[in-house]
Amino acid sequence: MTKNLWIVSISIAYFLGSIPFGYLLMRFIRKEDVRQQGSGNIGATNVARSGGKGLGIATLALDMGKAYAAVMIAQHLAKGVGGAMAYNVAVAAAVAAVMGHVFPVWLGFRGGKGVASALGVFLALTWPSALSILAVFAVVFALTRYVSLASIIGAATFPLFGFYFVAERTTMVKFGFLFIPVLIILKHHANIRRLMSGTESRFGVNPGAVDENGKVEA
């Protein structure tokens, strides 16, 4: 029973997380492939730059929502086991949902950077921590206008808030609370290089900065 719970919860979470809403919205509404626009990323920032703020906001909400739902479903399925085990299953589902977004099977395992999905799972797992990193993101973005820098710093601070607000200290919790932020930061490796070289694009200010392949990257 317990083994099936893990398999079902993780599978549902991955496939929910792998729904490429940014790609689908651009494909059906703008008749364009977002992977051929701007940075080629399917996340909300590139959708906003390529298809307009409305589609960007919709992508953000849907990416957060699918990840939040993945964790809530896992919590519902695990309600019978209770305690630390139930929370472990929820954290595993959170990791699977973010992995689904970053590595979606439908797009050849080339997805987004996981920022919105991570916020969605954190809201489900520990909403005080999620609101705290959202505040960090907002402050950094307001000061710099760099979505990438705000995302990186927000991700880096999550373990501090997560371990402060969550009493569970199981191996799964430690793994999940560290793995997701590290994955997000690693997915921003190109942004980090441009931030260090001073060529990163500020959102709504200088959308023309390009990477070594000639693409603008969000």
C-alpha positions in Angstrom: 0.0 0.0 0.0 2.7 2.4 1.0 4.8 1.6 -2.1 1.8 2.2 -4.4 1.1 5.5 -2.6 4.6 6.7 -3.5 4.4 5.5 -7.1 1.0 7.0 -7.7 1.7 10.3 -6.0 5.0 10.9 -7.8 3.6 9.8 -11.2 0.6 12.1 -10.9 2.9 15.0 -9.7 5.3 14.5 -12.6 2.6 14.5 -15.3 0.8 17.5 -13.8 4.1 19.3 -13.6 5.0 18.4 -17.2 2.0 20.2 -18.7 3.7 22.9 -20.8 1.2 25.7 -20.3 3.4 28.4 -21.7 3.9 26.4 -24.9 0.2 25.5 -25.2 -1.0 29.1 -24.7 1.4 30.5 -27.3 0.6 27.7 -29.7 -3.2 28.0 -29.5 -3.6 31.7 -28.9 -0.8 33.2 -30.9 -0.2 30.3 -33.3 3.5 30.5 -32.4 6.0 28.2 -30.9 7.4 29.9 -27.8 10.5 27.8 -28.1 11.3 29.8 -31.3 10.8 33.1 -29.6 13.1 35.1 -27.3 15.0 32.8 -25.1 13.2 29.7 -26.3 12.1 29.0 -22.7 8.5 28.0 -22.0 8.2 29.9 -18.7 6.2 32.9 -17.9 8.9 35.5 -18.4 9.6 34.5 -22.0 5.9 34.1 -22.7 5.3 37.6 -21.4 8.1 39.0 -23.6 7.1 37.1 -26.7 3.3 37.0 -26.4 2.3 39.8 -24.0 1.9 40.3 -20.3 -1.6 38.7 -20.3 -0.3 35.4 -21.6 2.7 35.7 -19.2 0.4 36.1 -16.2 -1.7 33.2 -17.3 1.3 31.0 -17.7 2.6 32.0 -14.3 -0.8 31.2 -12.6 -1.2 27.9 -14.4 2.4 26.8 -13.7 1.9 27.6 -10.1 -1.5 26.0 -10.0 -0.5 22.7 -11.5 2.4 22.3 -9.0 0.2 23.3 -6.1 -2.4 20.8 -7.2 0.2 18.0 -7.5 1.2 18.4 -3.9 -2.4 18.8 -2.7 -3.3 15.5 -4.5 -0.4 13.7 -2.9 -1.4 15.0 0.6 -5.0 13.8 0.0 -3.8 10.4 -1.1 -1.5 10.2 1.9 -4.0 11.4 4.5 -4.5 7.8 5.7 -0.9 7.3 6.7 -0.5 10.6 8.5 2.5 12.0 10.3 6.0 12.3 8.8 5.2 9.8 6.1 2.4 11.8 4.6 4.6 14.9 4.5 7.4 12.9 3.0 5.1 11.8 0.2 4.0 15.5 -0.4 7.7 16.6 -0.6 8.4 13.8 -3.1 5.5 14.9 -5.1 6.8 18.5 -5.0 10.1 17.4 -6.4 8.4 15.4 -9.1 6.2 18.3 -10.1 9.1 20.7 -10.5 11.1 18.0 -12.4 8.1 17.5 -14.7 8.1 21.2 -15.5 11.9 21.4 -16.0 12.1 18.1 -17.9 8.6 17.5 -19.6 8.4 14.3 -21.6 6.1 16.0 -24.1 8.8 18.5 -25.2 11.8 16.2 -25.3 12.6 16.9 -21.6 13.4 20.5 -22.4 11.1 22.7 -20.3 11.2 25.8 -18.1 13.4 26.8 -15.2 10.9 25.8 -12.5 10.5 29.1 -10.7 6.7 29.3 -10.8 6.3 25.6 -10.2 8.5 25.8 -7.2 6.5 28.6 -5.8 3.4 26.5 -6.3 4.7 23.5 -4.4 6.1 25.7 -1.6 2.7 27.3 -1.2 1.3 23.8 -0.7 4.1 22.5 1.6 4.7 25.6 3.7 2.9 28.8 2.7 4.7 31.0 5.2 8.0 30.1 3.5 6.5 30.6 0.1 5.3 34.1 1.0 8.7 34.9 2.5 10.6 34.0 -0.7 8.0 35.8 -2.7 8.7 38.9 -0.7 12.5 38.4 -1.3 11.8 38.1 -5.0 9.7 41.2 -5.1 12.3 43.3 -3.3 15.2 42.1 -5.5 13.1 42.6 -8.7 11.9 46.1 -7.6 15.5 47.1 -7.0 17.2 45.6 -10.0 14.5 44.7 -12.6 16.3 41.4 -13.1 13.8 38.5 -13.0 16.7 36.0 -13.1 18.5 37.6 -10.1 15.3 37.8 -8.1 14.5 34.1 -8.9 18.1 33.0 -8.0 18.1 34.8 -4.7 14.6 33.8 -3.9 15.4 30.1 -4.5 18.6 30.4 -2.4 16.7 31.7 0.6 14.0 29.0 0.6 15.9 26.5 2.7 16.4 29.1 5.4 12.6 29.8 5.5 11.6 26.2 4.9 13.7 24.8 7.8 12.5 27.6 10.0 8.8 27.1 9.5 8.7 23.3 9.0 9.3 21.1 12.0 9.9 17.9 10.0 13.6 17.1 9.5 13.4 13.8 7.7 15.8 12.9 5.0 13.2 13.5 2.3 12.3 16.9 3.6 16.0 17.9 3.7 16.5 16.6 0.2 13.5 18.3 -1.3 14.1 21.6 0.4 17.6 21.7 -0.9 17.2 19.9 -4.3 14.5 22.2 -5.7 16.4 25.5 -5.0 19.6 24.0 -6.4 17.9 22.8 -9.5 16.4 26.3 -10.1 19.8 28.0 -9.6 21.5 25.5 -12.0 18.9 26.1 -14.6 19.9 29.8 -14.4 23.5 29.2 -15.2 23.4 31.2 -18.5 21.7 34.1 -16.6 24.4 34.0 -13.9 27.1 34.3 -16.6 25.4 37.3 -18.1 24.7 38.9 -14.7 28.4 38.6 -14.0 29.4 40.1 -17.3 26.8 42.9 -17.1 24.8 41.7 -20.2 21.7 40.3 -18.6 18.4 41.8 -19.8 16.3 43.7 -17.3 12.6 42.9 -17.6 10.7 45.7 -19.4 13.9 47.8 -19.7 16.3 46.1 -22.1 14.9 43.1 -23.8 17.6 43.1 -26.5 20.5 41.5 -24.7 21.5 38.3 -26.4 23.4 35.2 -25.3 26.3 33.5 -27.1 23.8 31.8 -29.5 22.2 35.1 -30.5 19.1 34.6 -28.4 17.5 36.8 -25.8 17.1 34.7 -22.7 14.6 35.3 -19.9 
